[in-house]
Amino acid sequence: MTAPVTADSELDEAPAADRGGRGAVRRYGLLAVAAALVVGLLLGYAGGLLTPALTRPGANSAEAGFARDMTTHHNQAVAMGLLAFSQGQDPEVRQVGVDIATGQQGEIGTMQTWLRSWKLDPTGDRAPMAWMPDGGGLVKNGLMPGMATPEEMAKLRAASGREFDVLFLQMMIRHHIGGVHMIDGILDEGHDDDVLAVAQIMKNTQQNDLTNLNAALKRLGGTP
């Protein structure tokens, strides 16, 4: 499942030097970002194929529920990251946006490959978060932990300048906190060693992102 890459206008290449003293920040053209998303997805598919199929998680397993729900969760993060790349004013916001988008696109590829290798549909008939013991109470208005509402996404798309940067950081921090809670769920409930190993990498990555996101928000004078 691939998030579409869209922008109101094609972006020019921006200077690589970060005048804020945070070091060189690489800027990508829109086509380069689209290519990076495709490559990330393909690498994710390849990584998922390395998972042994000695035992296959069932349709109602924690592993299947996690793969399906986290794919949906990641899709929104990819969309938010692409908005940060195309609309962000701060170089670090643009960079973290494209990093999150490409990284989570690759993880989507891995999770979708798991489901295919387990002979399971990409979507199931169980309610979101049903695979976690406290999952039912975590879903608010159909949204999983940390996910933005349609109204919040519309507000982000309409924002610009520093207002956009601060709002993106605040929303992505909440999104990642929710994602880490879901990852903790599969680490507690899961049994597939390969799924657990990838989930731990996801958690480490998102916790590192949270450190950087919070530092950037503080630098810009925003509050969590």
Beta strands, then each sheet from edge to edge (+ up, - down):
end
